[in-house]
Amino acid sequence: MFQRGYWTIGRFRGAQIKAHWSILLGAFVFAHFRLSPGFFLAFPCLILVHELGHAYLAARLGHEVIGIEATGLGGECQWSGNASPFEEALIAWGGVLAQLLLFVATQLWLWLLPEPTTAFGWEVANAFTHTNLYLIAVNLLPIPPLDGARAWSLFAAWKDRGPKNLPYGTWRDHSANAQRAWFDQLRGKGKPRKSTREDVRVGVKDEAWVEEGPLDAKSQAAIDQLLRKVTGIGRGPKDRDPER
């Protein structure tokens, strides 16, 4: 996002986690231009939690996390991989889901433990609750480049879940049959799919395919005669073709 002014503050599975100095400026704006030390500490943590949520789901789905950045304009999780539309939408949800976990944890802290007794503690709590919910609502707006632009496609992309490591753009060609088998297996029914010529050729059995039994004597004699005619094996002079 920016070229310079970053500090490396950690790593996630080898990927650098970096914060830009402008994150403090962003915190100052969200604090309504007031000096709030607790908020200045909590706001960058909130942005990093969001980006780590994206990174966690990307890694769990088998993709490579390249870097995580937090800036005054928000954050960015850089990852690479041949993700399906469903996986891309799921990763887009990772940020707000991580924020929701932080919100629940903060609310439990306020309900079950003694309330903060200092302004610093209340500023942290305010960042992790009110500011947190505000950023969740903004991020879920279906407007690029916000997460909502892709996150809400999760439901439409559900049917396009498919096997991994396929060339990008071929998910619709593979996911239907793959997910039908997956769904049948999940339900435990194991209902066979319709038979095709390819199924019969490779020996896949289902309702439309009948396994062959032993041949009767007449059929076997016809096959033997055909083989003798083609190969010439087992034929005497009288059996030879006139043109030969």
C-alpha positions, 0 to 999 in steps of 0.5 A, spaced: 500 500 500 505 504 501 512 504 499 516 506 506 515 507 513 513 500 515 515 497 522 516 489 522 512 487 528 512 480 527 511 474 523 505 469 521 507 462 518 514 466 515 510 472 512 512 479 515 507 483 519 508 490 518 505 496 521 505 503 517 506 510 521 500 512 518 496 507 523 497 512 528 494 518 524 488 513 523 487 512 530 487 519 531 482 521 526 477 515 529 479 518 536 475 524 534 482 528 534 483 527 541 489 524 545 487 517 547 493 513 549 489 507 550 485 508 543 492 509 540 494 502 542 488 498 541 486 501 534 492 498 531 491 491 534 484 492 531 486 492 524 491 487 525 486 482 528 482 483 522 488 482 517 490 476 521 483 473 520 484 473 513 490 470 514 488 464 518 483 462 513 487 463 507 492 458 510 487 453 513 484 453 506 492 451 503 494 458 500 500 461 502 500 468 506 505 473 503 504 479 508 500 482 512 500 490 513 496 495 517 496 502 515 492 508 517 487 507 511 486 500 513 490 493 512 491 488 507 493 481 507 497 479 501 496 471 499 497 467 493 493 460 491 488 458 486 482 459 490 475 457 488 470 463 488 467 460 494 474 460 498 475 467 496 468 469 499 470 465 505 477 468 506 473 475 505 469 473 511 475 472 515 477 479 518 470 480 520 469 474 524 476 475 527 473 482 529 467 479 532 471 474 536 474 480 539 468 483 541 465 477 544 471 476 548 471 484 550 464 484 552 465 477 557 471 481 560 466 487 561 461 483 564 464 477 568 470 481 571 471 488 574 470 494 570 476 498 568 478 503 573 482 508 569 481 512 562 486 507 559 482 501 560 476 504 558 479 507 551 481 500 550 474 497 551 471 502 547 476 501 541 474 493 542 467 494 542 463 500 539 469 502 534 470 494 532 462 494 531 462 500 526 468 497 522 465 491 521 459 494 519 463 498 514 467 492 512 461 488 510 458 494 505 458 490 498 462 496 495 469 494 492 475 494 495 471 493 502 470 485 504 463 485 503 464 486 495 466 479 495 464 476 502 456 476 500 458 472 494 459 466 499 452 463 498 452 464 491 458 460 490 456 455 495 454 450 489 461 452 486 465 448 491 470 443 488 476 439 488 483 443 490 488 445 485 484 445 479 486 451 474 483 457 475 476 458 472 474 451 471 471 450 478 464 450 474 466 444 470 468 440 476 464 442 482 457 439 481 459 432 480 465 432 485 460 436 490 454 431 489 459 425 491 461 429 497 454 431 499 451 423 498 457 421 502 455 426 508 448 424 508 451 417 508 446 415 503 451 413 497 446 413 492 449 412 485 449 417 480 447 415 473 451 411 468 455 413 462 459 409 457 465 411 461 462 408 467 461 401 464 468 402 460 472 402 467 467 398 471 463 402 475 456 399 477 450 403 478 442 402 477 443 402 469 449 397 469 448 390 469 454 385 471 455 380 465 454 373 467 457 367 464 456 366 456 451 361 454 454 355 449 451 358 443 454 365 444 461 362 446 461 358 440 459 364 435 465 368 439 470 362 438 468 362 430 469 369 430 476 369 433 478 363 428 476 367 422 480 373 424 486 369 427 486 363 423 488 359 429 484 352 429 482 352 422 483 346 417 484 347 409 476 347 408 475 352 413 480 357 409 476 363 405 476 362 398 479 368 396 485 366 400 
